[in-house]
Amino acid sequence: MNCTRGREERSSARLLSPGQSRTPGQLAIAWVLARQPGFVPVVGAKTVAQLEDSLGALSRTLSKADLAALDSIVTISGERYGAEQMKHLDSERSAHP
């Protein structure tokens, strides 16, 4: 899977976020929204503060330079789950019984 690569990307994203007055989570959400405006990022928030932090991404759009910098460090590849887990995900099946 892509755990190591994901950790590297999060470390690189942290380098971008301090100068942007964004948290890494806000940066990630803003990137997803900029790349796929039709997507609805689903965030896991355990506290009101975490939810407010995530919602902060909505008011902080990314510039073209921000997107280019993120695109240079983020690579989406491989499956999110292993083959055995994929068998159990209805949304990932090509045909439903």
TITI-909868 format. One line per 3 residues: number of its first residue (from 1); their letters; for each residue x negated, z negated, y of N, C-alpha, C, O, CB. Coordinates in steps of 0.2 Angstrom, whole numbers, m for minus. Glycine has a CB too. Layout:
NUM = a = X:Z:Y:X:Z:Y:X:Z:Y:X:Z:Y:X:Z:Y | ...
***
This chain:
1 = mnc = m4:0:m6:0:0:0:m4:0:6:m11:1:6:5:m6:0 | m2:m1:12:m5:0:18:m6:m7:22:m7:m6:28:m1:5:22 | m7:m12:19:m8:m19:22:m14:m19:26:m14:m21:32:m8:m24:17
4 = trg = m20:m17:23:m26:m17:27:m26:m13:33:m28:m15:39:m32:m15:23 | m24:m7:32:m23:m2:38:m18:m5:43:m20:m4:49:m20:5:36 | m13:m8:41:m8:m11:46:m12:m17:50:m10:m17:56:m2:m14:42
7 = ree = m16:m21:47:m19:m26:50:m24:m23:56:m24:m26:61:m23:m31:45 | m27:m18:54:m32:m15:58:m28:m12:64:m31:m13:70:m36:m9:55 | m23:m9:63:m19:m6:69:m16:m12:73:m16:m11:79:m13:m2:66
10 = rss = m14:m17:70:m11:m23:74:m17:m26:79:m16:m27:85:m8:m28:70 | m23:m26:76:m29:m28:80:m30:m24:86:m31:m26:91:m35:m29:75 | m30:m17:85:m31:m12:90:m25:m13:95:m27:m12:101:m31:m5:87
13 = arl = m19:m14:93:m14:m14:98:m14:m20:102:m12:m20:108:m7:m14:94 | m17:m26:99:m18:m32:103:m23:m30:109:m22:m33:114:m20:m37:99 | m27:m26:108:m32:m24:113:m28:m20:119:m30:m21:125:m38:m19:111
16 = lsp = m23:m17:118:m19:m13:123:m14:m18:126:m14:m17:132:m15:m7:120 | m11:m22:123:m6:m26:126:m8:m31:131:m4:m32:136:m2:m30:120 | m14:m35:131:m15:m39:137:m15:m36:144:m12:m39:148:m22:m43:135
19 = gqs = m18:m31:144:m18:m27:151:m11:m24:153:m10:m23:159:m23:m22:151 | m6:m24:148:0:m21:149:5:m27:151:11:m25:152:2:m17:143 | 4:m33:150:8:m39:151:14:m38:146:20:m40:147:11:m39:158
22 = rtp = 12:m36:140:17:m35:134:14:m39:128:8:m40:128:18:m28:132 | 18:m42:124:16:m45:118:15:m39:113:18:m33:114:21:m50:115 | 11:m40:108:11:m35:103:17:m33:100:18:m27:98:6:m37:97
25 = gql = 22:m37:99:29:m35:96:32:m31:101:35:m26:99:33:m42:95 | 32:m32:108:35:m28:113:32:m21:113:35:m16:113:35:m31:120 | 25:m21:112:22:m14:112:24:m10:106:25:m4:106:14:m16:111
28 = aia = 25:m13:100:27:m10:94:34:m7:95:35:m2:93:27:m15:88 | 39:m11:97:46:m9:98:46:m4:103:49:1:102:50:m15:100 | 42:m4:109:42:1:114:40:8:111:42:13:113:38:m1:120
31 = wvl = 35:7:107:32:13:104:37:17:99:38:23:99:25:11:100 | 40:13:95:45:15:91:51:19:95:53:24:93:48:10:86 | 53:16:100:58:18:104:56:25:108:60:29:108:61:13:109
34 = arq = 50:25:110:47:31:113:47:37:108:48:42:110:40:29:116 | 45:35:102:43:41:97:50:43:94:51:49:93:39:38:92 | 55:39:93:61:40:90:67:37:93:69:32:91:61:38:82
37 = pgf = 69:40:99:74:36:103:81:35:99:84:30:101:76:41:109 | 82:39:94:88:37:90:87:32:85:92:29:82:90:43:86 | 81:29:84:80:23:80:83:17:83:83:16:89:73:23:78
40 = vpv = 85:12:79:87:6:81:82:1:77:83:m1:72:94:4:79 | 77:m1:81:72:m6:78:76:m13:76:79:m16:80:66:m7:82 | 75:m15:70:78:m21:68:72:m26:68:67:m25:64:81:m20:61
43 = vga = 73:m31:72:68:m36:72:70:m43:69:76:m44:69:66:m38:80 | 66:m46:66:67:m53:63:65:m58:68:59:m59:69:63:m54:56 | 70:m62:71:69:m67:76:72:m73:73:78:m74:71:72:m65:83
46 = ktv = 68:m78:72:70:m85:70:72:m90:76:75:m94:75:64:m88:66 | 70:m88:82:71:m92:88:74:m88:93:73:m82:93:65:m96:90 | 77:m91:98:79:m87:104:73:m84:108:74:m79:110:84:m92:109
49 = aql = 68:m88:108:62:m86:112:59:m79:108:57:m75:112:57:m91:112 | 59:m79:102:57:m73:98:62:m67:100:59:m61:101:57:m74:91 | 68:m68:100:73:m63:101:72:m60:109:72:m54:110:80:m65:100
52 = eds = 71:m65:113:70:m63:120:64:m59:121:63:m54:125:70:m69:125 | 58:m61:117:52:m57:117:53:m50:115:51:m45:118:47:m61:113 | 57:m49:110:58:m43:107:62:m39:112:61:m33:113:62:m43:100
55 = lga = 67:m42:115:72:m38:120:68:m36:126:70:m31:129:78:m42:121 | 62:m39:127:58:m38:133:55:m31:132:53:m28:138:52:m43:134 | 55:m28:127:52:m21:126:57:m16:129:54:m11:131:51:m20:118
58 = lsr = 63:m18:130:68:m13:132:67:m12:140:68:m6:142:75:m15:131 | 64:m16:143:62:m15:150:55:m13:152:53:m13:158:64:m22:154 | 51:m12:147:44:m10:148:43:m4:144:40:m4:138:40:m16:145
61 = tls = 45:2:147:43:8:144:36:10:144:32:7:148:47:14:147 | 34:14:139:27:16:139:26:23:143:30:27:143:25:17:131 | 20:23:146:18:29:149:15:34:144:14:32:138:12:28:155
64 = kad = 14:40:146:11:45:142:4:43:140:2:44:134:11:52:145 | 0:40:144:m6:37:142:m6:32:137:m10:31:132:m10:35:149 | m1:27:138:0:22:133:2:25:126:m1:23:121:6:17:135
67 = laa = 6:30:126:8:33:120:2:37:116:1:36:110:14:38:121 | m2:40:120:m8:43:118:m13:38:115:m16:39:109:m11:47:123 | m14:33:118:m18:27:116:m16:25:109:m20:24:104:m19:22:121
70 = lds = m9:23:109:m6:21:103:m7:26:97:m8:24:91:1:18:104 | m5:32:98:m5:37:93:m12:38:90:m13:40:85:m3:44:96 | m17:36:94:m24:37:92:m26:32:87:m31:32:83:m29:37:98
73 = ivt = m22:26:87:m24:21:82:m19:19:77:m20:16:72:m25:14:86 | m13:22:77:m8:21:73:m7:27:68:m6:33:70:m1:20:76 | m7:26:62:m6:31:57:0:29:52:m1:24:49:m12:33:53
76 = isg = 5:33:51:10:31:47:9:35:40:9:41:40:17:32:49 | 8:32:35:6:35:29:9:31:23:9:25:23:m1:37:28 | 10:34:17:11:31:11:19:28:11:22:29:16:7:25:10
79 = ery = 20:25:6:27:22:5:27:15:7:22:12:7:29:23:m3 | 32:13:10:33:6:12:32:1:6:29:m4:6:39:5:16 | 36:3:1:36:m1:m5:33:3:m11:32:9:m11:44:m3:m7
82 = gae = 32:m1:m17:29:2:m23:34:6:m26:40:5:m25:26:m4:m27 | 32:10:m31:37:14:m35:43:10:m38:48:12:m38:33:18:m40 | 41:4:m41:46:0:m45:51:m2:m40:57:m2:m41:43:m5:m48
85 = qmk = 49:m4:m34:54:m7:m29:58:m1:m26:64:m2:m25:50:m10:m23 | 55:5:m25:59:10:m23:65:12:m27:70:15:m24:54:16:m22 | 64:11:m33:70:13:m38:76:8:m36:81:10:m38:67:11:m45
88 = hld = 75:3:m33:81:m2:m32:84:m1:m25:88:m5:m23:79:m9:m33 | 81:4:m21:83:4:m14:88:10:m14:86:16:m14:78:6:m9 | 95:9:m13:100:14:m12:98:19:m7:99:25:m8:106:11:m11
91 = ser = 96:17:m1:95:21:4:89:26:3:88:31:7:93:17:11 | 85:25:m2:79:29:m3:81:34:m9:76:38:m11:73:25:m5 | 86:33:m12:88:38:m18:90:45:m15:94:45:m10:93:35:m22
94 = sah = 88:50:m19:90:57:m17:97:58:m19:101:62:m16:86:62:m20 | 100:55:m24:107:56:m27:109:49:m29:106:46:m33:107:61:m32 | 116:48:m27:119:42:m29:123:43:m35:126:48:m36:123:38:m24
97 = p = 123:38:m40:127:39:m46:134:39:m45:138:40:m50:125:34:m52
***
